[in-house]
Amino acid sequence: MKPMFRPVFCLLLLAIMLGTSGCGYQLASDMPTVMGDRTKTLKVKGVDHPTLYPWLTYALRNSLRDEVNARNIAQWVDSGHADYEIQINVKSFTMREWMRNYDDVGILFDTSLVLEAVLYKSDGNKEVWRSGPLMYSDRVESAMGQLAANPIITQVMRRLTDKLQSTF
């Protein structure tokens, strides 16, 4: 190879490699969701859970709303008409004290959450999508049981919104 040809060849090869390296990839915020484009409205149809924790309904709703808004999956509405409604069915939720401090207050909790979500189209209440079981458990250090549940709920809602963004 001639000395002048080598730098031109290397630059051409670099341009081809950079040009083809992102083939087929998009930002997640540009991709369609299970609901289609990101202009659809979404609200919670209901939360069904077999626990004695009355705050769990509100924690699940708030965490889902925060994830949907942060990822711009849909336009969130709390009441009124929505294009889609999501039903959250908690299969199990456990929170066990693992360790107590010297004041006999629980400070380490084994927390586990299993749920399934069903997405309905508001026109005719037709089931559009089902998440399948979503589960997360961890040992959480906290001064209160309710606060120990928040990171677990957040992780499960992240998994749920990941699945909502997958169209395959």
C-alpha positions as CSV (number, residue, x, y, z in Angstrom):
1,M,0.0,0.0,0.0
2,K,1.1,3.5,-0.7
3,P,1.7,5.7,2.3
4,M,-1.1,8.1,1.4
5,F,-3.6,5.3,0.7
6,R,-3.3,3.8,4.3
7,P,-4.7,6.8,6.2
8,V,-7.6,7.2,3.7
9,F,-8.3,3.5,4.0
10,C,-8.3,3.6,7.8
11,L,-10.6,6.6,7.9
12,L,-13.0,5.0,5.4
13,L,-13.0,1.7,7.5
14,L,-13.6,3.7,10.7
15,A,-16.5,5.6,9.1
16,I,-18.1,2.3,8.0
17,M,-17.7,0.7,11.4
18,L,-19.2,3.7,13.2
19,G,-22.0,4.0,10.7
20,T,-23.1,0.4,11.0
21,S,-22.5,-0.1,14.7
22,G,-26.0,1.3,15.7
23,C,-28.0,-0.6,13.2
24,G,-31.4,-1.5,14.5
25,Y,-31.0,0.2,17.9
26,Q,-33.2,3.0,19.1
27,L,-33.6,4.8,22.4
28,A,-36.3,3.2,24.5
29,S,-38.2,6.5,24.7
30,D,-38.7,6.4,20.9
31,M,-40.0,2.8,20.7
32,P,-43.7,1.9,20.7
33,T,-45.1,0.3,23.8
34,V,-47.7,-2.4,24.3
35,M,-50.3,0.4,24.1
36,G,-48.9,1.8,20.8
37,D,-47.5,5.3,20.7
38,R,-46.9,7.2,23.9
39,T,-49.9,9.5,23.6
40,K,-52.4,7.1,25.1
41,T,-53.8,7.6,28.5
42,L,-53.5,5.1,31.4
43,K,-55.0,4.7,34.8
44,V,-55.2,2.0,37.5
45,K,-58.4,0.0,37.3
46,G,-57.8,-1.5,40.6
47,V,-55.4,-3.2,43.0
48,D,-56.4,-6.6,44.4
49,H,-54.2,-7.9,47.3
50,P,-54.8,-10.5,49.9
51,T,-52.9,-8.7,52.6
52,L,-53.7,-6.8,55.8
53,Y,-51.6,-3.8,54.8
54,P,-54.0,-1.0,53.7
55,W,-51.1,1.2,52.6
56,L,-50.0,-1.4,49.9
57,T,-52.6,-0.2,47.4
58,Y,-51.4,3.3,47.5
59,A,-47.7,2.4,47.4
60,L,-48.3,0.2,44.3
61,R,-50.3,2.9,42.5
62,N,-47.8,5.7,43.3
63,S,-44.8,3.6,42.3
64,L,-46.5,2.6,39.0
65,R,-47.4,6.2,38.3
66,D,-43.9,7.4,38.9
67,E,-42.4,4.8,36.6
68,V,-44.9,5.4,33.8
69,N,-44.3,9.2,34.0
70,A,-40.5,8.8,34.3
71,R,-40.3,6.6,31.2
72,N,-43.0,8.5,29.3
73,I,-44.8,5.3,28.5
74,A,-48.3,6.9,28.5
75,Q,-50.1,9.9,29.8
76,W,-51.2,9.2,33.4
77,V,-54.7,10.0,34.6
78,D,-56.0,9.4,38.1
79,S,-59.7,9.5,37.3
80,G,-62.1,10.0,34.4
81,H,-61.7,8.4,31.0
82,A,-58.5,6.7,30.0
83,D,-57.6,4.8,26.8
84,Y,-56.2,1.9,28.8
85,E,-56.7,0.6,32.4
86,I,-54.3,-1.6,34.3
87,Q,-55.4,-4.1,37.0
88,I,-52.7,-5.0,39.5
89,N,-53.3,-8.4,41.2
90,V,-50.9,-9.1,44.1
91,K,-50.4,-12.9,44.4
92,S,-48.3,-12.6,47.6
93,F,-46.6,-10.1,49.8
94,T,-44.6,-11.0,52.8
95,M,-42.6,-8.9,55.2
96,R,-40.7,-10.7,58.0
97,E,-38.6,-9.2,60.7
98,W,-35.1,-10.6,60.5
99,M,-33.4,-8.7,63.1
100,R,-34.3,-6.3,66.0
101,N,-32.3,-3.6,67.8
102,Y,-31.8,-3.2,71.5
103,D,-35.2,-1.3,71.8
104,D,-36.9,-4.4,70.3
105,V,-37.8,-2.6,67.1
106,G,-37.4,-4.4,63.8
107,I,-34.5,-3.1,61.7
108,L,-34.0,-5.8,59.1
109,F,-36.8,-7.2,57.0
110,D,-37.1,-10.0,54.5
111,T,-39.6,-8.6,52.0
112,S,-41.1,-10.4,49.0
113,L,-43.7,-9.3,46.4
114,V,-45.3,-11.3,43.6
115,L,-47.9,-9.7,41.4
116,E,-49.4,-9.8,37.9
117,A,-50.8,-6.9,35.9
118,V,-53.5,-7.0,33.3
119,L,-54.0,-4.2,30.8
120,Y,-57.5,-3.5,29.4
121,K,-58.6,-1.3,26.6
122,S,-61.3,0.9,28.0
123,D,-63.5,0.5,24.9
124,G,-65.4,-2.7,25.8
125,N,-63.1,-3.6,28.7
126,K,-61.1,-6.0,26.5
127,E,-58.0,-7.6,27.8
128,V,-55.0,-6.5,25.7
129,W,-52.0,-7.7,27.6
130,R,-51.0,-9.8,30.7
131,S,-47.6,-9.4,32.4
132,G,-47.3,-12.9,33.8
133,P,-45.9,-13.2,37.3
134,L,-43.4,-10.6,38.4
135,M,-41.4,-11.2,41.6
136,Y,-38.8,-9.5,43.7
137,S,-37.5,-10.2,47.2
138,D,-34.7,-8.8,49.2
139,R,-33.5,-8.2,52.7
140,V,-34.0,-4.5,53.6
141,E,-32.7,-2.4,56.5
142,S,-35.4,0.0,57.7
143,A,-36.8,1.4,60.9
144,M,-40.4,0.7,59.8
145,G,-41.9,-2.2,57.8
146,Q,-43.7,0.1,55.4
147,L,-40.4,1.8,54.5
148,A,-38.8,-1.6,54.0
149,A,-41.4,-2.4,51.3
150,N,-40.8,0.7,49.2
151,P,-37.6,-0.6,47.4
152,I,-39.2,-3.9,46.7
153,I,-42.3,-2.3,45.2
154,T,-40.1,0.0,43.1
155,Q,-38.2,-2.9,41.7
156,V,-41.3,-4.9,40.8
157,M,-42.8,-1.7,39.1
158,R,-39.6,-1.3,37.1
159,R,-39.9,-4.8,35.9
160,L,-43.6,-4.2,35.0
161,T,-42.8,-1.1,33.0
162,D,-39.9,-2.9,31.3
163,K,-42.5,-5.5,30.1
164,L,-44.9,-2.7,29.0
165,Q,-42.2,-1.3,26.8
166,S,-41.5,-4.7,25.2
167,T,-43.6,-5.1,22.1
168,F,-42.2,-8.6,21.2
